[in-house]
Amino acid sequence: MRVLFVIDNLGGGGAQKLIYDLVKNMEDEDCEMLLLSNKSDKYCTLLKDEGVPVHIIPETCKSVVSKLNYMWKVIKDGRYSVIHANLFPAIYYAAIIKRIHGKKCPPVLMTEHSTDNNRRHKGYFKPIEKYIYGSFDHIISISKETQDALLKYLGKSADSRFSVIENGIDIEKYQKAQAYDKKLIFPEYKDGDYLIGMVGSFTPQKNHKTMIDAMALLPDEYKLILVGEGPLFEIIKGQVREKNLESRIVFLGFRKDVAEIMKTVDIICVPSIWEGFGLVAVEAMAAGTPVIVSNVPGLANVVGNYGSMIDPYRADTIQSAVEKRLIYKYNDEMISEAKIRASEFDILRMAKKYVEIFKSS
């Protein structure tokens, strides 16, 4: 089976990493990637190094029409069994190609990665979205909450075109990761300090602003490590300067050693405003690191009773949860239970379910 994964780029966070992991774990299938751009290669280079062909729309393709034509040439020449689209605007391009070429195009599927997005709050998008989502042969959601939110938005009931496949991670990688010396990731670390980790792209959804506000409320011995990149990176750095928190917050950028970082920090915080699933939280649980997460659909359901819940709009709830969790710590029983919960979200199980849907399309 030949599968073409279509996505905007491979330089972002959760969804991009998920697709990278999914392709890696579909070794029996012939997988290729088609990117709308390559502004930040990250996982793109990693896939190329592992022999996965990657097609990138050239920068010379300026118009929508030229991009669609390039994509169709890749699809036509590749003789793929199925197309799998992810994220906006890649899902729009894939849907339009399916509408234009009809039966000449192989089945086109997509994955819905979040319970919410900015388009759903703009009325003029709704008829466009119904047309786009109606173009796909199958729509996979990463959680029941994600599917429920999508169906409600589209005004539809679940039918055979919709499925739920929960996200997965490389469980063994996070369980076996070795912790660093804390000074390696926070050079000014002192005995008695607490290290808080936050992993995610710098976008409004991930809610770095409220996390920084919470740091201003916490005592000086609480330090924050930020892993990731994104459009709000410089804005958040400016907020840190304004609050005079430079000595307590470090920016690590994109890292390939997230598992080791999670083993090193004392706690992981995921204060997202919305989240379809919450890979970072599962990774932390697999690593045996306490987690604090927003009480929002998808994320809260994945973590359940194995982490602390906060209101993502209130910095004081983050402050309180961090202090309580680090003062009382995790005991061995809680760590063991969290690891068992994380093991339910294995990447191999997830990849098998995707292959089953691809082959039945």
N, C-alpha and C positions, 0 to 999 in steps of 0.2 A: 504494500500500500504506500502510495506517495502522498505526503501531506505538505501543504504549503501554509505556513503560519504567517499571517499578515498583522503587523503592529506598527504604530507610529515610529518608534525607535526602541533601542535596548539600553537606554541610558538612564532610566528612571528607577523607581523603587519596586514595590510589591508585585505589581502585575508583570513587569518586565522580568523580574527575577523568577517569578512563577513559570513564565513561558520558557525561560532558559532551563530551569530544572525539569520541566515537562519534556522538552525536546531531548535533553540528556538521558532521560529515563524511558524513551521510546526507541531503544536500540534496535529492535526488530523491524522498525518501520523506516522508510526512506523519507526523512524530514528535511525541509528547506525553509528559509526565512525570507520574507519580503518586507523591507522597511521603507516607510515613507521618507525618512531622513536618517542621518547618522551624526547628529550634532555632538553626541557624546557616546563613544563606542562601547565602553564597559563590557557588557555581556556579549556584544557583537563580536569583539575580538576573541573572547573565550570560546564562543561557538565555532568560530573559524578555526581556532587552534585545535578543536576536536573534530574537524573535518566536515562540519555542517555548512553547506553552501548558503551564502547570504546574498540576496539581491537588494540593491539600494537604489531607489529612484534618483537619477542624477539631478544635480542642482540646476542643470539647464532646462529641466522640465518645470517651467514656471507656472503654467496654467493648469487648472483642474483637468481639462481635456487631455493635455499632454501627459499628465500623471496617469490618468485612466488608461490611455493608450499604451503606456509603458507597462503598467500592471497587467493589462490583458495579453500583451505579447509574452510576458513571463509565464502567465497561466496557460496560454495556448501552447507554447513551446514545451512547457514542463510536463504536460499530460498528467496532471495530478488527479488523484482519486477524490480528494476533498480539500477545500479551502477553509482555514480556521482564522477568523478575524478577532482582534482584541483592541479595545479602547477607541475613543473618539480622537481624531476623525477617521481612523483606519476602518472602523465598521461602516462608516458612510461610503467610503470608496468601494469597499467590498460589496455592499448592498447595491450600489448603482451599477457595478459591473454585472452582477447577477440579473438585475432588471433589464439591462441593455442586451445581454447576450443569451439570456434564457437557457434553453436546453443545451446550447453549445458550451455552457459553463458547467464545471463539475459542481456538486453540492457545496453550498457555502454555509458554514456554521459560524457562530460567534459565542463568546463567553461574556456574560455580564459580571463585572468585577466589584460593583459597589451598590449599596442600598440607595444612594442618592448621587446627584451631580448637579452642576450649575444649570444645565439645560432644562431640567425639570422645573425650574423656578421661573422660566420665561415662557409665557403663554404661546408666543408665536412658534415655538419649537414643537409643540405637541403634534400637530398634523404631520409635520415633517418626520417626527420620530415614529409615528404609527406607520408611515410609509416605509421607512428604513427598516424597522424591526419586522415588518411584514414581508420583507424580501428574503429573509433567512430560512433555510430548510430546517434548521434546528437551533435553538437557543439554550445554552447551558448557563446556569447561575452557580456562583461559588458557595451559596448557602440558601437555605429555605427562606430566610429573611430577605435576601437579595431578590429571589424570584418573586416573593409576595409583593415586595415594593414595586417591582417592574410591572407585574400584572395589574396591580392597582392603578399605576400610572397610565398604562395602556388601555385600561378598562376592559380587560380580558379575563377569562378563566383559564386555568391550566389545561392543556391538551397534550397530545403526543409530540408536539413540536417543542415542548419545554422539558428540561431535565435539571436536576441539581447534582453537581459533583463538588463535594467540599474540597478545599485546597489541601495540599500536602507538602511536607518538608522531608528532607533527608534526616530522619530521626537519629540514626547512628552517628552522623556527623556532629550533631549538637550534644549528644550524650557523651561522646568520647573526646570532645574538644578539651584542650588543656588551658587553664587560666594563665594569664600573663602576670608578671610583676606589675602592680597597679601603677607604678611610676612610668611604665612604658607607654601607657595611654593617657596618663595625667601626670606630667613631670613634676608638678608642685604638690603631689599627694603627700600627706603627712599621716602618721599613725593617729587613729581616732577619726579620720575623715570617712565620709560615706560617698560612694560613687553611684550616681544615678545614670542610667543609659537610656537614650532615646534614639531609635533607628527609624528613619523615614525621610522621604523627599520633602524639601522645603516648599510646601504648597499650603494653601489655606486649610484644606481638609485635615492635615496632620496636626495643626494647632500648636505650632511652636510658640506663638505669641503668649498663650496662656501658660504654657510650661515655663517660659522665662519669667512671667509675672509671679508664678509660684516660687521660683528660685529666689526672688527678691523677698519673699516672706519667710523662707527657711533660714536657719542659722548658718553661719559661715562654714561650718564643717561639712555641709552638704555641697557636693560638687556635681556638675552635669557634663556628660559626654554626649555630643551630638554627632551621629553618623548619617551621612547623606548629603545630597546636593539638591538644587532646584531653584526655581525662579525667585523665591523669597529669601534666598541665602543672604544677600547683602542687607536686606531690610532687617532680618533677625539679628545679624551682627551689629547693626546700628542700634537696635533695641538693647542688646547686651551692653554696649558702650554707654548708652543713656542711663542705664540703671547701675553703672559702675560694677558690673559683674564679670569683667574680663578675667579676673584672677580665679573665678570659680566655674567658668564654663569654657570648654575646649571644643573646637570644630575639627572633626577628623576627616570630613569629606567622604567620598566613596571608598569603601573598604571591602576586601575579599575575605577578611578574617572576622566576620561578624560573630561566628560561633565562639571564637576565642574571647572576643570582647564581652560577649554575654556571660561567659564563664567568669570573667574578671570583675565586672561591676557587681554592686550589692543588690541592685534592683533595676528592673526595666519598666519604663512608663510609656503607655500608649494612649495619649489624651485626644485621639482623633474625634473630630466633630461628627463624622460618619465613617463607617467602615463595613464593607460587605462581609469580611471574614476576620482578618487579623493574624496574618502569618507571623509577624514579629512576636506576638504574644505566645503563639504555639512554639516558636523557636526558643523563647526564653523558658517556657515550661519544660521543654525537652532538655534544656541545659541545666535545669534545676535551679533557676534564678527566679526569685519572687517577681510577680507582675502586678502592675496597677493599670487598669484600663478604663476607658470611658464606658459608661452605662448606656450604650447605644446598640440598636439591633445588629445582629451579625457578630460583632466583636464580643459583646457581653454573653451571648449564647455559647460561643466557642469556649470562652474562659470559664463560665459558670462559677462554681464556688471555689475555684482554684486560684483566684486572684482577688484583689480589692477593686471596688468600683468607685468611680468619681464622676462628677458633673463636669463635662469638658468646658463649660462656660464659666466655671468658678475656680479661680486659682487657689482659693482657700481650701477647697475640697482636695485638691492635689497635694497641697502642703500637709494637711492632716493625715491623708492616706500614706504619704511617704514616711512621715515621722512614726506613725503607728506601726507600719510594716517593718521598718528598720529597727525600731526599738525592741519589738517582740520577736523579730526574725522568723525564719521558717524553721520548723523542726524537721527531723528526718522523715517522719510520717507524711507531712505535708508535701515535702519535696518528692517523695516516692509516688504519692497520689497524683501530683501534677504531671510527672513523667508518664504515668499510665494514661492519663487523659491525652497528653500530647501524642502518644503512640497511636491513637485512633486516626491521626491525620498523616498517614504515611504516603510519601510521594509515589511509591510503586503501586499502591492500591489506586491512587488517583489516576496515574497514567493508564492502568489497565482499563478503567472505566471510560476514559476518553477514547481509547482505541476501540472499545466495543461500540460506542456511539458513532465514531468515524466509519467503521465497517458496515454499520447498519443504515447509513445515510444514502 
